[in-house]
């Protein structure tokens, strides 16, 4: 099961993958840097889906449902990217093409 902490970790990871600071992402999404920081650390204990979508879009990502039991998770994709197996964007695009 995906938890809010998992979502916060993914948000932080995609921001870093996009090479954006919290401030830069906030400006692109039209929210405050504090909002980005709170969502990445769950300081409020919850997060707005609409703000999450805006932040992901501003970092160049979409939120897409993946059927449970799918063989590759976002963690797998990020691990591949860290190992240098390809950029996150190209990996995601190749998954979308299936």
VOMI-943251 format. One record per residue: residue number from 1; z, x, y of N, C-alpha, C in turn; chain. Coordinates in steps of 0.05 Angstrom, whole numbers. Example, Ala and Ser with C-alpha at 12.3 -4.5 7.8 and 13.67 -1.06 7.14 Angstrom:
VOMI-943251
<r 1; <156; 264; -114>; <156; 246; -90>; <156; 264; -66>; A>;
<r 2; <142; 257; -45>; <143; 273; -21>; <157; 258; 1>; A>;
This chain:
VOMI-943251
<r 1; <0; 17; -24>; <0; 0; 0>; <0; 18; 25>; A>;
<r 2; <-16; 11; 44>; <-17; 25; 69>; <6; 15; 87>; A>;
<r 3; <21; 33; 99>; <42; 26; 117>; <34; 32; 146>; A>;
<r 4; <50; 22; 165>; <45; 29; 193>; <46; 59; 197>; A>;
<r 5; <64; 73; 183>; <66; 102; 186>; <40; 115; 177>; A>;
<r 6; <27; 104; 156>; <1; 115; 147>; <-20; 111; 169>; A>;
<r 7; <-20; 87; 181>; <-39; 81; 202>; <-34; 100; 226>; A>;
<r 8; <-9; 105; 233>; <-3; 123; 255>; <-13; 151; 249>; A>;
<r 9; <-9; 160; 224>; <-19; 186; 216>; <-50; 188; 217>; A>;
<r 10; <-63; 167; 209>; <-92; 166; 210>; <-101; 167; 239>; A>;
<r 11; <-88; 152; 257>; <-95; 152; 285>; <-93; 180; 297>; A>;
<r 12; <-71; 194; 291>; <-67; 221; 300>; <-88; 239; 289>; A>;
<r 13; <-95; 236; 264>; <-115; 253; 251>; <-143; 249; 263>; A>;
<r 14; <-151; 224; 268>; <-178; 220; 279>; <-179; 229; 308>; A>;
<r 15; <-157; 227; 323>; <-157; 237; 350>; <-161; 267; 350>; A>;
<r 16; <-146; 281; 332>; <-149; 310; 331>; <-177; 318; 321>; A>;
<r 17; <-187; 304; 301>; <-214; 309; 291>; <-235; 306; 313>; A>;
<r 18; <-231; 287; 331>; <-249; 283; 353>; <-245; 303; 375>; A>;
<r 19; <-225; 320; 372>; <-220; 341; 392>; <-208; 330; 418>; A>;
<r 20; <-194; 308; 416>; <-183; 295; 440>; <-153; 298; 442>; A>;
<r 21; <-144; 302; 467>; <-115; 301; 472>; <-107; 272; 473>; A>;
<r 22; <-81; 267; 473>; <-72; 239; 476>; <-82; 228; 503>; A>;
<r 23; <-81; 244; 524>; <-89; 235; 550>; <-119; 229; 550>; A>;
<r 24; <-136; 246; 539>; <-165; 241; 538>; <-171; 216; 523>; A>;
<r 25; <-159; 212; 500>; <-163; 188; 484>; <-154; 163; 499>; A>;
<r 26; <-131; 165; 512>; <-121; 142; 528>; <-141; 135; 550>; A>;
<r 27; <-151; 154; 564>; <-170; 149; 585>; <-195; 135; 574>; A>;
<r 28; <-206; 145; 552>; <-230; 133; 540>; <-225; 104; 532>; A>;
<r 29; <-201; 99; 522>; <-194; 72; 511>; <-184; 53; 533>; A>;
<r 30; <-178; 64; 556>; <-167; 47; 578>; <-138; 39; 574>; A>;
<r 31; <-123; 57; 561>; <-94; 52; 557>; <-79; 77; 568>; A>;
<r 32; <-52; 75; 569>; <-36; 97; 578>; <-32; 118; 556>; A>;
<r 33; <-27; 143; 564>; <-21; 164; 545>; <4; 157; 529>; A>;
<r 34; <23; 144; 543>; <48; 135; 530>; <42; 116; 507>; A>;
<r 35; <22; 98; 511>; <14; 79; 489>; <4; 95; 465>; A>;
<r 36; <-13; 115; 470>; <-23; 131; 447>; <0; 145; 433>; A>;
<r 37; <18; 157; 448>; <41; 171; 437>; <58; 152; 420>; A>;
<r 38; <63; 129; 431>; <80; 109; 417>; <67; 100; 391>; A>;
<r 39; <41; 96; 392>; <27; 87; 367>; <26; 110; 346>; A>;
<r 40; <24; 134; 355>; <23; 157; 336>; <50; 162; 324>; A>;
<r 41; <72; 155; 338>; <99; 160; 328>; <114; 135; 320>; A>;
<r 42; <101; 112; 323>; <113; 86; 318>; <139; 82; 334>; A>;
<r 43; <139; 92; 359>; <163; 89; 376>; <171; 60; 380>; A>;
<r 44; <152; 42; 381>; <158; 14; 384>; <163; 0; 357>; A>;
<r 45; <157; 14; 335>; <161; 2; 309>; <139; -16; 300>; A>;
<r 46; <119; -20; 317>; <96; -37; 311>; <73; -28; 328>; A>;
<r 47; <49; -37; 322>; <27; -30; 339>; <8; -54; 342>; A>;
<r 48; <-5; -54; 364>; <-25; -75; 370>; <-51; -69; 356>; A>;
<r 49; <-61; -88; 341>; <-87; -84; 327>; <-109; -80; 347>; A>;
<r 50; <-109; -96; 369>; <-130; -93; 389>; <-130; -66; 402>; A>;
<r 51; <-106; -55; 408>; <-105; -28; 419>; <-113; -7; 398>; A>;
<r 52; <-105; -11; 374>; <-113; 8; 352>; <-144; 9; 350>; A>;
<r 53; <-156; -14; 351>; <-186; -15; 349>; <-198; -1; 373>; A>;
<r 54; <-187; -5; 397>; <-198; 9; 421>; <-195; 39; 419>; A>;
<r 55; <-172; 48; 409>; <-168; 77; 406>; <-186; 89; 385>; A>;
<r 56; <-189; 75; 362>; <-208; 85; 342>; <-236; 87; 352>; A>;
<r 57; <-245; 66; 366>; <-272; 66; 378>; <-275; 88; 398>; A>;
<r 58; <-255; 93; 415>; <-256; 114; 435>; <-258; 141; 422>; A>;
<r 59; <-247; 144; 398>; <-249; 170; 383>; <-274; 172; 366>; A>;
<r 60; <-290; 151; 366>; <-315; 151; 351>; <-313; 140; 323>; A>;
<r 61; <-293; 124; 317>; <-288; 113; 290>; <-288; 83; 290>; A>;
<r 62; <-293; 72; 267>; <-290; 43; 262>; <-268; 39; 242>; A>;
<r 63; <-257; 15; 242>; <-237; 7; 222>; <-252; -10; 202>; A>;
<r 64; <-253; -1; 177>; <-268; -15; 157>; <-250; -20; 133>; A>;
<r 65; <-251; -44; 121>; <-234; -49; 97>; <-246; -34; 73>; A>;
<r 66; <-228; -24; 56>; <-236; -10; 32>; <-221; -24; 9>; A>;
<r 67; <-235; -32; -11>; <-223; -45; -34>; <-203; -27; -47>; A>;
<r 68; <-180; -38; -54>; <-159; -23; -68>; <-171; -11; -94>; A>;
<r 69; <-161; 13; -100>; <-171; 26; -124>; <-196; 42; -119>; A>;
<r 70; <-207; 41; -94>; <-230; 57; -87>; <-224; 86; -93>; A>;
<r 71; <-242; 101; -103>; <-237; 128; -111>; <-230; 147; -89>; A>;
<r 72; <-239; 142; -64>; <-234; 161; -42>; <-218; 146; -20>; A>;
<r 73; <-197; 159; -12>; <-181; 148; 10>; <-186; 164; 35>; A>;
<r 74; <-175; 155; 57>; <-178; 170; 82>; <-165; 197; 79>; A>;
<r 75; <-143; 198; 64>; <-130; 223; 59>; <-148; 243; 45>; A>;
<r 76; <-163; 233; 25>; <-182; 250; 11>; <-204; 260; 29>; A>;
<r 77; <-214; 243; 46>; <-235; 250; 65>; <-225; 271; 84>; A>;
<r 78; <-200; 267; 95>; <-189; 286; 114>; <-184; 313; 100>; A>;
<r 79; <-175; 312; 75>; <-170; 337; 61>; <-196; 352; 57>; A>;
<r 80; <-218; 338; 50>; <-244; 350; 47>; <-253; 363; 73>; A>;
<r 81; <-248; 349; 95>; <-256; 360; 121>; <-240; 385; 127>; A>;
<r 82; <-214; 385; 122>; <-197; 409; 127>; <-206; 433; 110>; A>;
<r 83; <-216; 427; 86>; <-226; 449; 69>; <-253; 459; 77>; A>;
<r 84; <-266; 444; 96>; <-292; 452; 105>; <-315; 441; 88>; A>;
<r 85; <-310; 420; 73>; <-330; 408; 56>; <-350; 390; 72>; A>;
<r 86; <-347; 389; 98>; <-365; 374; 115>; <-349; 361; 137>; A>;
<r 87; <-362; 353; 158>; <-348; 340; 180>; <-340; 312; 172>; A>;
<r 88; <-318; 302; 184>; <-309; 275; 178>; <-330; 255; 184>; A>;
<r 89; <-344; 257; 206>; <-365; 238; 212>; <-387; 237; 192>; A>;
<r 90; <-396; 260; 182>; <-418; 261; 163>; <-408; 250; 136>; A>;
<r 91; <-383; 256; 129>; <-372; 245; 104>; <-371; 215; 105>; A>;
<r 92; <-360; 204; 127>; <-358; 175; 130>; <-386; 162; 130>; A>;
<r 93; <-405; 175; 143>; <-432; 164; 143>; <-444; 163; 115>; A>;
<r 94; <-438; 184; 99>; <-449; 184; 72>; <-436; 163; 55>; A>;
<r 95; <-411; 157; 60>; <-397; 135; 45>; <-409; 108; 53>; A>;
<r 96; <-414; 105; 79>; <-425; 79; 89>; <-453; 74; 77>; A>;
<r 97; <-468; 95; 72>; <-495; 91; 62>; <-496; 82; 33>; A>;
<r 98; <-474; 83; 19>; <-473; 75; -10>; <-475; 45; -13>; A>;
